[in-house]
């Protein structure tokens, strides 16, 4: 699925739509793997997603650039990773968070990890800057990710669809 996000407000709103969709799906949440250049909207999307989850009033979302992971006390708990400086090796907490059934893993800069280290099931979001904002490609890998994308689909009609390449 390709979407056009004209600005940060649209990206924040999309994050909220994904957060609300999480409430509709049962079982372990599929990790969100985020890829895109600096300033493309990865952390902004996470801010919107976390704000839509129960417990968000106790969460202050920021880029985990310096400590590599921020944990937000939401339901589900969100483990927000920044893999920009990982040099191909994820922090130990990454695998631990992927194994935790009550934790949603959100990983920025996933392209910095070898593909063999990516979870087999995930919602993959890839940003591409365009003159009028950004294009976001969303791909679902696996059943849980497909369920999340299906639950979010009615809310995604807010954004102009970009024709498939």
Backbone as JSON, one array per atom type, in Angstrom:
{
  "sequence": "XXXXXXXXXXXXXXXXXXXXXXXXXXXXXXXXXXXXXXXXXXXXXXXXXXXXXXXXXXXXXXXXXXXXXXXXXXXXXXXXXXXXXXXXXXXXXXXXXXXXXXXXXXXXXXXXXXXXXXXXXXXXXXXXXXXXXXXXXXXXXXXXXXXXXXXXXXXXXXXXXXXXX",
  "N": [[0.85, -1.16, 0.0], [0.61, 2.18, -0.86], [0.94, 5.44, 0.35], [0.38, 8.98, 0.41], [1.81, 11.39, 2.37], [1.4, 14.57, 3.28], [2.53, 16.21, 5.26], [3.9, 16.73, 8.64], [1.7, 16.66, 10.37], [-0.12, 14.93, 9.11], [1.36, 12.6, 9.24], [1.54, 12.19, 11.99], [-1.18, 11.8, 12.56], [-1.62, 9.45, 11.09], [-0.03, 7.7, 12.6], [-1.59, 7.67, 14.93], [-3.87, 6.4, 13.9], [-2.86, 3.85, 13.4], [-2.25, 3.12, 16.03], [-4.84, 3.04, 17.17], [-5.89, 0.96, 15.64], [-4.41, -1.15, 16.62], [-5.73, -1.73, 18.97], [-7.87, -3.16, 18.09], [-7.02, -5.62, 17.23], [-6.28, -8.95, 18.2], [-4.03, -10.87, 20.24], [-0.44, -11.25, 19.96], [1.28, -8.25, 19.25], [2.35, -7.28, 16.0], [5.68, -6.47, 15.1], [6.76, -3.14, 14.22], [8.59, -2.04, 11.59], [10.66, 0.48, 10.64], [11.78, 2.52, 8.0], [13.73, 4.98, 6.45], [15.0, 8.21, 5.39], [16.79, 10.69, 7.42], [14.66, 12.85, 9.22], [12.31, 12.09, 7.94], [9.94, 11.31, 9.15], [9.68, 9.2, 10.9], [9.92, 9.08, 13.81], [7.88, 10.86, 14.39], [5.62, 9.45, 13.52], [5.69, 7.39, 15.43], [5.21, 8.88, 17.72], [2.51, 9.64, 17.32], [1.31, 7.09, 17.26], [1.86, 6.06, 19.87], [0.5, 7.98, 21.39], [-2.12, 7.27, 20.94], [-2.57, 5.0, 22.4], [-3.65, 3.21, 25.37], [-2.51, 4.53, 28.47], [-0.84, 6.41, 27.49], [-0.6, 8.97, 28.55], [1.43, 8.88, 30.39], [3.67, 8.65, 28.9], [6.47, 9.93, 27.22], [7.35, 10.63, 24.15], [10.29, 10.39, 22.32], [13.08, 10.54, 20.08], [15.05, 7.67, 20.3], [17.83, 8.01, 19.96], [20.28, 8.26, 21.39], [20.29, 6.48, 23.56], [19.47, 4.13, 22.41], [17.07, 2.65, 22.93], [13.76, 3.35, 23.92], [11.33, 2.82, 26.37], [7.88, 2.74, 26.56], [5.2, 3.22, 28.81], [2.68, 1.99, 27.98], [-0.34, 0.3, 26.86], [-0.47, -2.03, 24.44], [2.81, -2.37, 25.92], [5.36, -0.29, 24.59], [8.34, -0.75, 22.9], [10.67, 1.24, 21.72], [12.98, 1.45, 19.32], [16.09, 2.79, 18.1], [18.02, 2.16, 15.52], [20.1, 3.34, 14.24], [22.82, 3.67, 14.92], [23.83, 1.09, 15.22], [25.61, -0.54, 13.85], [25.1, -2.91, 12.44], [24.52, -4.83, 14.37], [22.0, -5.64, 16.55], [20.89, -4.08, 19.64], [21.01, -5.89, 22.75], [18.54, -5.81, 24.05], [16.74, -5.75, 21.97], [16.13, -8.34, 20.85], [15.09, -9.44, 23.19], [12.8, -7.84, 23.56], [11.37, -8.5, 21.24], [10.67, -11.07, 21.89], [8.92, -10.75, 23.99], [5.6, -11.13, 24.86], [3.76, -9.1, 25.44], [4.63, -6.74, 24.36], [5.05, -4.19, 22.01], [7.2, -3.88, 19.42], [8.93, -1.27, 17.97], [10.97, -0.3, 15.47], [13.22, 1.98, 14.37], [15.22, 2.85, 11.54], [15.65, 0.31, 10.49], [16.89, -0.67, 8.26], [19.56, -0.69, 8.83], [20.19, -3.06, 9.97], [21.23, -6.38, 9.2], [19.25, -8.2, 6.9], [18.69, -10.83, 7.67], [18.42, -10.65, 10.4], [16.04, -9.42, 10.87], [12.7, -9.54, 12.14], [10.53, -12.23, 11.17], [7.85, -11.78, 10.9], [6.14, -8.8, 10.47], [5.15, -5.32, 10.3], [6.1, -3.35, 7.77], [7.35, -0.19, 7.17], [8.17, 2.19, 4.83], [9.66, 5.19, 4.14], [9.77, 7.76, 1.68], [11.07, 10.76, 0.67], [9.3, 13.3, -1.1], [8.66, 16.07, -3.32], [6.22, 17.2, -2.42], [5.89, 16.43, 0.24], [5.93, 13.36, 1.73], [6.22, 9.98, 0.68], [4.77, 6.99, 1.73], [5.32, 3.65, 1.98], [3.64, 0.77, 2.87], [4.0, -2.44, 4.05], [2.82, -5.65, 4.81], [4.04, -8.35, 6.59], [3.28, -11.53, 7.23], [0.7, -13.07, 9.35], [-0.23, -11.65, 11.73], [0.68, -9.04, 11.21], [-0.69, -8.57, 8.85], [-3.3, -8.61, 9.85], [-3.25, -6.31, 11.47], [-2.81, -4.32, 9.53], [-5.14, -4.67, 8.02], [-7.07, -3.97, 9.96], [-6.43, -1.31, 10.24], [-6.9, -0.28, 7.72], [-9.49, 0.99, 6.98], [-9.12, 3.5, 8.16], [-7.03, 4.51, 6.76], [-7.89, 5.64, 4.48], [-7.95, 8.32, 4.65], [-5.75, 9.51, 3.57], [-4.34, 10.49, 0.48], [-4.09, 8.07, -1.96], [-1.27, 6.66, -3.48], [-0.53, 5.74, -6.74], [0.32, 2.33, -7.49], [3.66, 1.28, -8.18]],
  "CA": [[0.0, 0.0, 0.0], [1.36, 3.43, -0.92], [0.2, 6.62, 0.79], [1.06, 10.27, 0.35], [1.66, 12.17, 3.61], [1.88, 15.89, 2.91], [3.22, 16.96, 6.32], [4.02, 16.05, 9.93], [0.38, 16.45, 10.96], [-0.67, 13.71, 8.5], [2.15, 11.48, 9.76], [1.09, 12.03, 13.38], [-2.52, 11.23, 12.48], [-1.47, 8.07, 10.66], [0.43, 6.95, 13.77], [-2.77, 7.48, 15.77], [-4.73, 5.39, 13.26], [-2.24, 2.55, 13.66], [-2.44, 2.85, 17.45], [-6.24, 2.63, 17.39], [-6.06, -0.34, 15.01], [-3.82, -2.14, 17.53], [-6.75, -2.09, 19.98], [-8.86, -4.04, 17.46], [-6.47, -6.93, 16.92], [-5.92, -9.71, 19.39], [-2.77, -11.59, 20.15], [0.84, -10.54, 20.02], [1.37, -7.23, 18.21], [3.43, -7.42, 15.01], [6.64, -5.36, 15.16], [6.76, -2.14, 13.16], [9.96, -1.79, 11.12], [10.58, 1.78, 9.97], [12.95, 2.83, 7.19], [13.63, 6.25, 5.74], [16.08, 9.14, 5.71], [16.62, 11.62, 8.54], [13.59, 13.83, 9.07], [11.22, 11.64, 7.07], [8.7, 11.18, 9.91], [9.63, 7.94, 11.66], [9.61, 9.36, 15.21], [6.57, 11.52, 14.41], [4.63, 8.38, 13.46], [5.7, 6.71, 16.73], [4.55, 9.8, 18.66], [1.07, 9.5, 17.1], [0.91, 5.75, 17.65], [1.88, 5.96, 21.33], [-0.54, 8.85, 21.93], [-3.43, 6.62, 20.78], [-2.63, 3.8, 23.23], [-3.9, 3.42, 26.8], [-1.29, 4.79, 29.23], [-0.01, 7.39, 26.78], [-0.37, 10.18, 29.35], [2.69, 8.7, 31.13], [4.74, 8.42, 27.92], [7.02, 11.08, 26.51], [8.02, 10.03, 23.0], [11.4, 11.1, 21.7], [13.95, 9.63, 19.34], [15.99, 7.01, 21.2], [19.12, 8.02, 19.27], [21.46, 8.14, 22.24], [20.24, 5.29, 24.42], [19.05, 3.07, 21.5], [15.7, 2.17, 23.13], [12.87, 3.97, 24.91], [10.19, 1.97, 26.7], [6.73, 3.56, 26.92], [4.3, 2.43, 29.68], [1.36, 1.94, 27.36], [-0.87, -1.04, 26.66], [0.68, -2.78, 24.89], [4.05, -1.62, 26.17], [6.07, -0.04, 23.34], [9.8, -0.68, 22.94], [10.98, 2.07, 20.56], [14.42, 1.33, 19.07], [16.76, 3.54, 17.06], [19.12, 1.29, 15.11], [20.99, 4.12, 13.37], [24.23, 3.5, 15.29], [24.04, -0.28, 15.68], [26.69, -1.19, 13.09], [24.7, -4.24, 12.01], [24.21, -5.71, 15.49], [20.98, -4.99, 17.39], [21.14, -4.15, 21.08], [20.49, -7.11, 23.4], [17.13, -5.6, 24.38], [15.92, -5.92, 20.77], [15.62, -9.71, 20.83], [14.26, -9.62, 24.38], [11.51, -7.19, 23.31], [10.67, -9.29, 20.23], [10.16, -12.28, 22.54], [7.94, -10.4, 25.03], [4.28, -11.16, 24.22], [2.97, -7.9, 25.74], [5.42, -5.6, 23.91], [5.09, -3.81, 20.59], [8.53, -3.4, 19.03], [8.98, -0.32, 16.88], [12.39, -0.12, 15.21], [13.62, 2.93, 13.34], [16.49, 2.56, 10.87], [15.77, -1.14, 10.36], [17.79, -0.97, 7.14], [20.92, -0.83, 9.34], [20.39, -4.44, 10.41], [21.15, -7.36, 8.11], [17.89, -8.71, 6.71], [18.55, -12.08, 8.4], [18.11, -10.34, 11.8], [14.71, -8.83, 10.94], [11.67, -10.53, 12.46], [9.86, -12.79, 9.99], [6.52, -11.18, 10.84], [6.25, -7.38, 10.81], [4.59, -4.3, 9.42], [7.27, -2.62, 7.31], [6.98, 1.14, 6.66], [9.32, 2.78, 4.16], [9.43, 6.58, 3.75], [10.54, 8.36, 0.59], [10.71, 12.17, 0.51], [8.89, 13.81, -2.39], [8.52, 17.53, -3.19], [4.99, 17.6, -1.73], [5.79, 15.75, 1.53], [6.6, 12.07, 1.75], [5.47, 8.8, 0.29], [4.95, 5.92, 2.69], [4.93, 2.32, 1.52], [3.36, -0.1, 4.01], [3.94, -3.84, 3.66], [2.55, -6.57, 5.93], [4.65, -9.67, 6.51], [2.71, -12.46, 8.2], [-0.71, -12.99, 9.72], [-0.5, -10.57, 12.69], [0.88, -7.77, 10.52], [-1.82, -8.44, 7.92], [-4.47, -8.24, 10.65], [-3.11, -4.91, 11.86], [-3.04, -3.49, 8.34], [-6.57, -4.78, 7.71], [-7.81, -3.17, 10.94], [-6.13, 0.11, 10.01], [-7.25, 0.1, 6.34], [-10.54, 2.02, 6.84], [-8.6, 4.8, 8.59], [-5.99, 4.95, 5.82], [-8.53, 6.35, 3.37], [-7.77, 9.76, 4.88], [-4.64, 10.01, 2.76], [-4.37, 10.25, -0.97], [-3.36, 6.88, -2.35], [-0.32, 6.83, -4.56], [-0.65, 4.56, -7.58], [1.41, 1.36, -7.39], [4.72, 1.5, -9.19]],
  "C": [[0.9, 1.23, 0.0], [0.46, 4.59, -0.54], [1.04, 7.86, 0.57], [0.76, 11.03, 1.64], [2.24, 13.55, 3.35], [2.71, 16.6, 3.99], [3.28, 16.13, 7.61], [2.66, 15.76, 10.56], [-0.26, 15.17, 10.41], [0.06, 12.48, 9.04], [1.75, 11.17, 11.2], [-0.29, 11.37, 13.42], [-2.48, 9.77, 12.04], [-0.98, 7.2, 11.82], [-0.72, 6.68, 14.72], [-3.7, 6.42, 15.21], [-4.16, 3.99, 13.49], [-2.4, 2.16, 15.13], [-3.86, 2.39, 17.76], [-6.52, 1.27, 16.77], [-5.47, -1.44, 15.89], [-4.84, -2.62, 18.55], [-7.76, -3.08, 19.41], [-8.34, -5.44, 17.2], [-6.07, -7.64, 18.2], [-4.6, -10.42, 19.16], [-1.57, -10.67, 20.2], [0.92, -9.49, 18.91], [2.57, -7.46, 17.28], [4.38, -6.23, 15.16], [6.44, -4.4, 13.99], [8.21, -1.83, 12.83], [9.93, -0.56, 10.23], [11.89, 2.08, 9.25], [12.71, 4.14, 6.47], [14.74, 7.18, 6.18], [15.77, 10.0, 6.94], [15.5, 12.6, 8.24], [12.41, 13.38, 8.25], [9.91, 11.42, 7.82], [8.6, 9.93, 10.76], [9.23, 8.19, 13.12], [8.25, 10.05, 15.34], [5.46, 10.47, 14.36], [4.54, 7.66, 14.81], [4.99, 7.57, 17.77], [3.02, 9.68, 18.54], [0.56, 8.14, 17.53], [0.82, 5.63, 19.16], [0.76, 6.8, 21.94], [-1.92, 8.21, 21.87], [-3.6, 5.39, 21.67], [-2.98, 4.13, 24.68], [-2.56, 3.56, 27.55], [-0.41, 5.85, 28.61], [0.28, 8.64, 27.6], [0.92, 10.09, 30.17], [3.88, 8.53, 30.2], [5.17, 9.73, 27.27], [7.87, 10.56, 25.37], [9.1, 10.96, 22.48], [12.24, 10.07, 20.96], [14.94, 9.0, 20.32], [17.41, 6.95, 20.64], [20.31, 7.75, 20.17], [21.45, 6.91, 23.12], [19.75, 4.06, 23.67], [17.64, 2.53, 21.71], [15.0, 3.02, 24.19], [11.71, 3.0, 25.12], [9.06, 2.88, 27.17], [5.72, 2.7, 27.68], [2.85, 2.41, 29.19], [0.86, 0.49, 27.35], [-1.21, -1.19, 25.18], [1.87, -1.85, 25.14], [4.77, -1.46, 24.83], [7.56, 0.05, 23.63], [10.23, -0.03, 21.63], [12.51, 2.1, 20.37], [14.86, 2.27, 17.97], [18.01, 2.74, 16.7], [20.13, 2.0, 14.21], [22.46, 3.82, 13.65], [24.57, 2.06, 15.68], [25.14, -1.04, 14.96], [26.35, -2.65, 12.77], [24.36, -5.22, 13.11], [23.18, -5.03, 16.37], [21.39, -5.04, 18.85], [20.47, -5.4, 21.66], [18.99, -7.0, 23.68], [16.2, -5.84, 23.19], [15.31, -7.32, 20.72], [14.72, -9.98, 22.03], [12.86, -9.04, 24.15], [10.7, -7.96, 22.28], [10.05, -10.54, 20.84], [9.08, -12.0, 23.58], [6.54, -10.31, 24.41], [3.45, -9.89, 24.43], [3.67, -6.63, 25.27], [5.32, -5.41, 22.41], [6.48, -3.24, 20.32], [8.36, -2.46, 17.84], [10.45, 0.0, 16.66], [12.61, 0.84, 14.05], [14.98, 2.51, 12.79], [16.72, 1.06, 10.74], [16.73, -1.52, 9.24], [19.24, -1.11, 7.6], [21.21, -2.21, 9.92], [20.39, -5.35, 9.19], [19.76, -7.97, 8.07], [17.66, -10.0, 7.5], [18.19, -11.86, 9.87], [16.74, -9.69, 11.97], [13.72, -9.91, 11.38], [10.95, -10.98, 11.19], [8.47, -12.18, 9.8], [6.63, -9.74, 11.3], [5.42, -6.55, 9.86], [5.78, -3.41, 9.06], [6.79, -1.31, 6.68], [8.22, 1.81, 6.12], [8.95, 4.16, 3.64], [10.34, 6.97, 2.6], [10.12, 9.82, 0.49], [10.33, 12.48, -0.94], [8.68, 15.31, -2.23], [7.3, 17.98, -2.39], [4.81, 16.89, -0.39], [6.61, 14.49, 1.54], [5.65, 10.99, 1.27], [5.78, 7.73, 1.3], [4.43, 4.62, 2.09], [4.77, 1.45, 2.76], [3.2, -1.52, 3.48], [3.7, -4.69, 4.91], [3.21, -7.9, 5.63], [4.02, -10.53, 7.59], [1.29, -12.12, 8.6], [-1.02, -11.82, 10.66], [-0.35, -9.21, 12.04], [-0.26, -7.51, 9.53], [-3.09, -8.03, 8.65], [-4.44, -6.79, 11.09], [-3.37, -3.99, 10.67], [-4.51, -3.52, 7.93], [-7.41, -3.94, 8.67], [-7.61, -1.68, 10.71], [-6.65, 0.61, 8.66], [-8.37, 1.14, 6.24], [-10.06, 3.42, 7.23], [-7.57, 5.36, 7.6], [-6.57, 5.68, 4.63], [-8.41, 7.86, 3.5], [-6.73, 10.33, 3.93], [-4.79, 9.61, 1.32], [-3.53, 9.01, -1.25], [-2.43, 7.22, -3.51], [-0.42, 5.6, -5.43], [0.56, 3.64, -7.4], [2.42, 1.6, -8.51], [4.66, 0.49, -10.29]]
}
